[in-house]
Amino acid sequence: MRILLASDAWTPQINGVVVTLQNTLRGLESAGHTVEVIGPDRFVSIPCPTYPEIRLALNPGRGIAKVLAESSPDAVHIATEGPIGIAMRKLCLRRKVPFTTSYHTRFPEYVHARTRLPTAITYAWLRHFHAPSTATMVPTPAIHEDLERRGFKRLVRWSRGVDSTLFRPGTPTPNNWKRPVFMYVGRVAVEKNIGAFLSLELPGTKVVVGDGPARAALQRSHPDAVFVGAKVGEELAAHFRSADVFVFPSRTDTFGLVMIEAMASGTPVAAFRVPGPLDVVRDGESGVLGDDLRTAALAALDLDRGTVRRHALTFSWQRATEQFLTHLRPAYA
């Protein structure tokens, strides 16, 4: 099958959407499918306001039309709701080409965190965006229920996986951090609520792995915390192994891949009892969920790291990719 994937999130960005798409692409190609990605790297782009690490394609419509005409895909999937996703949606509707979409990010909450724009306005726009899709893929039951309550239609499940060979128990990164080590890994941005973690009264050391627009301000306001910047590959895996507890303070994520990566490393998770953690963490076994993040973080110290990893291994990129394939629709009957 020839699959055309349109996404505003693509390399060199480092985030959960890109990791999901990269692993799905590898799974599809391993199964013999051909995937062409239309990302911001194909176009002239500008930095996203308030988030310069993300590039926004300028006027991608003509380039997308050329790719669609030349590739004659068997299926089209629109992964994001940015300029590339909007242009591909418009073109598919004009040419009467069926397409699927996916919902990776609680965009209304992110916009509200930055601009205070009411979430009802953004959700109305998102309903309009996804309405023509033959299927909108969502990562968890909690997100499915939330979007269904908000009037979204034709919702289907597309879960996530973990590279359990890379993210595994083993040697930590060399450090002299006072234990216990409480760690956050991910984008350092306002919607991730990292300040809620850094403000907790906890013993030992708080470590932040990642980069983003909020890093400088958080470093100034929390000089006691250790900020190591973004890490990838084995270096990232070693950082996960170095933590006693992985603290995930976000209240807006649809999934939170980093939680599975932490658990696969044997590191228990402490998080709020909200969508994302609710469907990823097994409370009391692979992590602790609650309304009090400090209490959850301290309680997670007592969890068995072997049990934590075994729960992470229930997530599989192969199964997630099979789900993705099941939901695709023929672009040309």
N, C-alpha and C positions, 0 to 999 in steps of 0.2 A: 504494500500500500504506500502511495506517495502522500505524505502529510505536510501541509503548509501550516506553520505555527507563527502567529503574529504576537509579538510581545514587546512592550515598552521596557520591561525588565530583562536585561541580558548582560553578559559579560562586557566590561570588567566590573560591573556592580557586584557587591557581595551582600546578599540577603536571601531570605528563605524562598522567595519566588524563583530566583535564579537557580538556587540549589535544586529545587523541585523540578524545574524544567530541564536542567542538565542531566539529572538522573533519569528522568523520563525519556529524554532523547537517547541516552545510552541504552536503556532498556528496549526501546523501539528498534534501534539500529541492530542490536544483538539478535532481535527476533526476525530480522530480515526486512524491516520497513525502511523507507527513505524519508528523512525529515529535513525540510528546509525552514530555517528560522529567519524571520524578518524582524530584526532588532534595531535599536537606535544607531548601532555601528554602521549601518548602511546609508545613513543620511546626515546631512548637516544638522547639528543639534545645539541646544543651549542648556545651561544648568537649570534644574528645577528650582524655582524660588523657594527659599528656606531649606533646600536640600540639594546643594550643588553636586553631590556625588551621583545623583540621578540625572541623566541627560534626556531631554525631550526633543524628539525629532521635529524638524521644521518642514511643513508641507510634504509629508511622505506619500500623499495620494498617488501621484504619477508613478513613482517608483514601485509602489505596491501593485498598481494596475499592471505594470510591465511584468512583474514576477508572477502574478496570478495567471496572466495570459500565457507566459512561456512554460510554467511548470505543470499546468493542467492537473492539479492535485486531485487525489481521490477523496480527501477530507480536509477541511479548513477548521483550525481551532484558534480562537482569539483569547489570549491568556490575560490580557490587562485592558483597562478602560482609559488608557492614555491616548496621545495623538496617533500612534500606530494602530491601536485597537479601534479607535473611532474611524480612521480612514479605511481599515479593512472591513469593518461592519458596513459602512456606507457603500463600499464597492460591491460587497456580497449581496446586499439588498437590491442594488441597482441591477445586478446581473442575475438575480434570482438563484444565487448559490447558497445552499444550506450551510450553516456553520454552528459550531458549539462554542461556548464561552466557559470561563472559570472565574470563581470568586476567591481571590487569594488574600485580600487585604480589607480590613474594616475601614475603608476609605472615609466614610462620613465621620467616624470618630477621630481619624487622623486630621482631617480638615478642621474639625471643631477645635481640636487641641491647639492648632496653629492660628486660626482666624476667628474662632467663636461662631462660625456660621452654623445655624441650627442643623442638626443631623437630618431632620425631616426633609429638608431641601435636597440634600445630597442623595438620600435614599430614593427620593422620587426620581432623580436623574438616573440613578443606577437601575431602577426598575425599568425605565425606558430603554436604557442601553441593552439590558439582557433580555428584554421581552421577545425579540425576534429569534433568539437562539433556539435551536432544536433541543438543547439540554444545557443547563448551567451547572457545572461541576463544583461541588463544595467539599471541604475537607473533613468535616466532623458532623455528627448528629446534632450537636448544640447549634452550630451555625445553620444547618438545614432548617431546624425549627425556628430559629430567629428570623431568617429570611422569609420563610413561609408565612409567619405571622405578619410580616411587612408587605405581603402581596406578591412575592416573587413566584414564578411558575416554572414548571418542568425542572425541578431541582433533582440532581443525582449526586451520588457519593463518589469522590475521588480522594482516597486516603494518601498517606505518605509513608516513607520508609526510612531506613538508616543504613549507612555503610558500617556494618558491625565488624569488619576487618580493620578499618581505619580507627573507628571509635571503639576502644577496647580497654580493659584494665591493663595496667603495666607501669612503666617508669614515668614518673612525673617530670615536668620541666624543672631544670635546676632553679632553686629559689631559696630565699632565707625568710619566707613569710612566717610570721607567728601563727600557729594553729590555734583553733580551727580556721580553715580558709573558706570563706563564703564568696562565691564567684557569680558574676553575671557575664554572659557572652552574647553579643549581638550588636545591632545598630545602636549607636548612642544618640538617640533622638528623643524629642519631648514626649511623643506618644508612647514610648516604652516605659515611662514612669520610673526611670532608674533612680531618681531622687528618693523615692519611697524605700528603696533598698539601702541606699547610702546613708539615709537618716536613721536607720535602725541602730539601737544600742545592742551590739553583738560583741562577743569576745573574739580574739584573734585578729584576722585581717580580711578586709573586703577588697576584692580584685575585680576590675572591669576590663574585659577583653573585647575590643571592638573600637570602631571609630564612627564619627558622625557629627552633625552640626551642634549638638549639645555638649560635646566633650569638654571644650575649653571652660565653659561656665561651670560644669560639674566639678572639674578639677580644682577650680578656684574655691568653690564653696565646700568641697570635701577633701582638704589636703591630706587627711589621714588615709584615704583610699589609694590603692595602687592601680594606675592606668597603664596598660601595656600595649595598647593599640590593636589593630586588626591582625589576626593570625589565620593561617590557612594550612591545610594538609596535616602532616605529622606534628608540626608545631602547635596547631590548634588542638589536636587530639591530646597532646601531652598536657596542655593547660587544663582541659576537662578533667584529666586524671589527677591533676594537682589539687583539685577542690575537694573539700569535705562535704559541702552542700552547694548545689547550683540554685541560685535564687532568681526566680523569674517574676518580676514585679508588674509586667504588662497586664492591663485589663482590656486590651483592644485587639490582640492577635487572634487570627482565625484558627491557628494551629500551634505554631511554636516548634519548628524543627529542632532547635537547639536543645529543647528538653529531652528529645529522644537521643540526641547525640551525647548529652550528659549521662543519661541513664545507661546507654550502651557502654559507657566508660566506667560504669559502676557507681556513678555519683548521683545521690538522691536529689530530688527537686523539692523546693519550697515555693509555693505559688498561691495566688488568690484563687478562690473557688469561683471561677468565671469560665466562659467559653474559651476553648483552647486547652488549658490545663485540665478541665473537667473530662475531656475525651482522650487525653494523652497520658495523664498520670493516674496510677492506681493508688488511691489515697490509703496511706498506712503501709504500703508495700514498696512502691517505687518512689514515693514522695509523700509530702504532707500538704494538703490544701486547707485553706481557712481564711477567715476575714482578718486575722491578726498575722501579718507576715513574719514578725519576729518570733512569735510562738511556733509557727510552722517551721521556720529555719532551725530553731533550736531542737525541735522534735525530730527533724529529719536526720540529725546527727546520729540517732540511735538505730537507723535502718540498716539492714544487711545489704552490703554492696553486691553480693552475688544474686540476691533476689531482685535487686534493682535492675541489674543487667538482663536477667531472664525476661522481665517484662518488656524491656526495649526490643528484644528479639522477636516479639510478636508483630512488629512492624516490618514490612518488607517492600522494597522498591519494585520487586518483580510483581507482587500482587497489585500494588498501586498502579503500575503500568498496564497490567491486564484490565483493571477497572477503566482506565483512561481509554483504552482501545474499544472496549465494549460500548462506550457512550458516543463514539464518533459516528457521524452520519455521512453517507456518500455525498460528495460535492456535486457530482454529475450523475444523474440517474441513467 
